[in-house]
């Protein structure tokens, strides 16, 4: 299935962090790369990215990314990006001849949302929006800026910013049929160049419905504060249900709160495999300390090696760089350590 990603906006509210929003790093990974990697892990195979502001820089990065991650990525330039995000979808219409996933480059989300969405049966001419029905106490949503949705029995009745009567939020994650393009064309003919305008046209025909994804995290990164919230969300998601007592009570809290953030601050380019090797080296130093009867130092070093052994997996998940080789290397070094 194809994946269309909108990366054309200016991002003026987060400009202090950088002048090219899609390339802003979040825990060492640019926002656009994080979105593409999440879609790749959900099984999407072909990517189209619509660029606008700083388009040349984004396109150069995408060219490098396609080689580094062995992905098929096509860039489409939208000269009218300032009119509205609906123009970006419409610009790629010639490539959208089958059902596709639509994502925003600046949204960070739980991959479970995308996995569930692509499994939904999509009727001809229909659109499905992953909608968050947690509208009362959602600390990661800016109430004044989020796109709101009014749905009834899973069907979208109305969508837009500033909507008074609503019961869900638009996560910016869609499963679309090519019918979205004529719907956008109709909306633009009426002077509405937003994506929501096209969704409203489909909704009026009863062809826009929702998938309830409450309980799954997502955040629209528009401000420096949103960037910090996104980091917090990603770190929180690193806990593993199968962790043993020591890992759950000692190692994981220390790695998530101290060591993994420290490693990423020391070098944004650090990889999980490098941390696996570092953990192994620290374990060897512990062995040397025990050999020379420095048992206290050896014990501290051994505990540090154990903590670092969790950091490699955390960095792999944060940077979406899990690999079979990484799992093999980690397992072998663990046993020798």
Secondary structure, DSSP 8 states (H G I E B T S, - for coil): -EEEEEE----GGGGGG-S-GGG-EETTEEHHHHHHHHHHHTT--EEEEEE-TTHHHHHHHHHHHHHHTT-EEEEEE-TTGGG-HHHHHHHTGGG-SS-EEEEETTEEE-HHHHHHHHTS---TT-EEEEEE---SS-TTS-TTTSEEEEEETTEEEEEEET-SS-SEEEEEEEEE-THHHHHHHHHHHTT--SHHHHHHHHHHTT-EEEEE-TTS-EEE--SHHHHHHHHHHHHHTT--TT--HHIIIIIHHHIIIIIHHHHHHH-TT--HHHHHHHHHHHHHHHHHHHHTT-HHHHHHHHHHHHHHHHHHHHHHHHTT---HHHHHHHHHHHHH-
